[in-house]
Amino acid sequence: MADVKVSGAVRSTPRPGCPDLAARPEAEPAAGPVLRPRGLQDLRRGRRPVALHYPAGDLLVVSGLPGSGKSTLMRRCVRTPLVDSQLVREEYATRLPDWLPYALYRPLVRIAHYRRLRRAVLAGGPLTVHDCGAVPYVRQWLVRAAERQGRRVHLILLDASAEEARDGQRVRGQAVSGYAFARHREAGRRLRRRLAGTGEPPAGCASAVVLDRAGARALREIVFVAS
């Protein structure tokens, strides 16, 4: 089990020249239990830490169904630079006509997101990444890149039901097609089966935290601190 203790807040510095890496404003220290994740930790059964602290310089991947609350969690809690495909999509949406369907410019959004992701990872330093989970080789590349840099990858899985995720999509006004949602659900099922079967994080990950939506709402900060 991981140590649970109270710790202070940490200031994060935005990386120059990377407007896609959203620097989080400094916040007051979280009042409550702080978890330093190790191994596989399932927090869906009553544990409600208010903060997750990771080693300085490591890389965090946040995964889950579209609409599960990944972007909301990261924007509220993350104190380091982050790369979120949702932010890229919103940037394009503000520059393009409202009548233009997202499906037509989705390839541009993906290319821009992966280019920004590669640049951010190679720059080094703590980083949080939105991972839809439907493209396994992205996480595999993140693990290999981090290993070459001498740092570790951690995973947060938001385990929302299909109904909760669909509700989340309706709230944000961005529904995912049935085909794409089915791919995401299957990828999520595979990951949950792997975690349940091995009792360990996915290959290459130093830790994995599984949260339900209530646990995600209880979190107040996700920071990277010196060991």
N, C-alpha and C positions, 0 to 999 in steps of 0.2 A: 504494500500500500504506500502511497505517496505521503510525504510530510504535509501537514496542514498547519499553516501559521499565518500571522498577520504581518504584512510587509508594507513599506511605503511605496508611493508612486514613483515612476521613473520618467524623466524627460526624454523625448525622442526628437531627433533633428531631421527635418526633411532633406532629401537628397537633391542637390542643385541640378537643375536641368531636367527634372523628371516630373512634369505636371500631372502625369497619370498616377503617380504614387501619392495617394492622399494622406498628408500628414495629419495625425490626430491632435487636437488641442490638448494641452496638459490638463489633468483632472485631479481632484482631491483623491487621496488614498481610499481604496475601497474598505468600508468598515464591515468586517466579517472574515470568514475562513478563506485562506488563499491556498490554492492547490498547485503543487509543482508536479505536473503529470509524469508518470513513469509507467512503462508497459501499457497494457490495455486496462482502461478504467471506464466502467459503465456507470454513468451518473443518472440513469433513468429511474433508479429505485430509491429515491428519497434524499440523496446527497445533493446539496445545493450550495457549492462554493460561489462566492461573489467575484472571485478573480482567479485567473490562470496565469502562472508565471513560468516562462520558458527561458532556457539559457541564452545569454546574449550571443547574437550572431547566428542563431539557428533559423530555420525556415518553417513556417506553419502553413498547412494546407487546410482549408475549410471546405468540406464537401457535404452534399445533400441534394434532395430533389429541388427542382425549380419551384420557388415559392415557399420553401421551407424556412426561410429567414436568414440565409447566409449573409447577404449584403447588409441587412438590418443589424445583425449581430456585429459584423466587422466595423461598420461605421460608428456604432455606439461604443464598442469596447476596445478596439485595437488602438494601441499607442505607438505603432510603428508604421512605416510606409506599407501600403498594400496595393496589390494589383487585382482588380475586380472587373470581370468582363461586363458586368452590369453598368459600371461607370462608363466604359467605352461605348456601350450601346446608347446610353443617355446622351453622351457627347454627340454622336452621330445624329440622334433623333432631333436635337436642338438645331442642327445645321441643315437638315433635309426637310422637304415639304411634309406636312402632316399626312397627306393622302398617300405617301409612298409606303407600301407594305414592308415590314421588317424583313420578310423573306428575301426581298430583292437586294438588300444591302448587308444581310447577315454575313456573307463571305468577307466583306471588307472589315466588319467588326471583329471577326475571328482573327484575321490576319493582323490587324492592329493590336489586338489583345496579346497574341503570341509574340509579336515583336517586342512589345513593352515588357512582357514577362521575361523573355530571354535577356533583355538589357538589364532589367532589375536584378535577376538572379546573378548574372555575371559581375554586377557591380559589388556584390558581397554585402554583408551586414544583415541585420534582422529584417525579415520580410514575411508578410502574410499574403496568401494567394487564394483566390476563389477558384475552386475546382468543381466543375459540374459532375465529375465522376464517370461520365459516359464515354470518355476518351482515355483509356488506361495508359496509353503511351506518354501522355502529358505528365502524369504523376511519376512514371518510371524515369522520364528525363529529369524531372526535378530531383529525384533521389540520386541519380548518377552525377548530376551537376554539383549537388551539395557535397557528395562524398569527395569529389575531386578538390573541392575547396576546404575540406576538413571540417565541415559542419554537418549537423543532423537535421532530419526532417521530422516534423510532428504532424499529427492528423487530428482534426475535430470533425466528427460526423454528426450532423443534425438529423436525427431519426424522426422525421415527421411522417404521418400517414399520407396516403394519396389524397384524401379529402382535405386534410390540413394544407397540403401543398397547393391544391387547386384553389382553396380559399385565399391563400396568399397571393396567387397569381391574379385572382379577381381584384383583390385590394389594390395591387400595384398597377392594374390595368394592362397587363402583359401576359396573355395566355400562351402556353406552349402547345404546339400541335399534338394530336393524339399519338402520332408515330414517335415524335421526339420524346414525349413524356413516357411512353412505354420503354424506350431505350434507357432513359434515366432510371426508371423503376427497376428494370432488370439489372442494371449496373449496381444499384443500391442493394438489391437482394444478394447479389454475388458477394459484395463486400461484407454485408452482415453475416452471411453464412461462413465466410472465411474467418471473420473475427470470432464467431461463436465456436467454430470447429477447432481453431488453434489456441484460443485463449490468449493470443498475442497480437501486437500491432501488425499491419501489413509488412511484407518484406521491405526492408530499407528504412522503415519508420522507427524512431526511437520511442515514440509513445502514440497512443490513440485514445481519445476521449469521446465517448458516445453520449450525446445530450438529447433529451426530448425538448419540446418547445418551452415547457415550464422551466427546465434547467437553463435554457438559453436566456430566457427573460430574467432569471435571477442573476446572471453574470453582469458585472459592472466594468470590468477591465480585463484586457488580455495584453500582457506586457512581456518584454524580454529583459532579463536582469542578469547581472554578473553572478556566477555560481558561488 
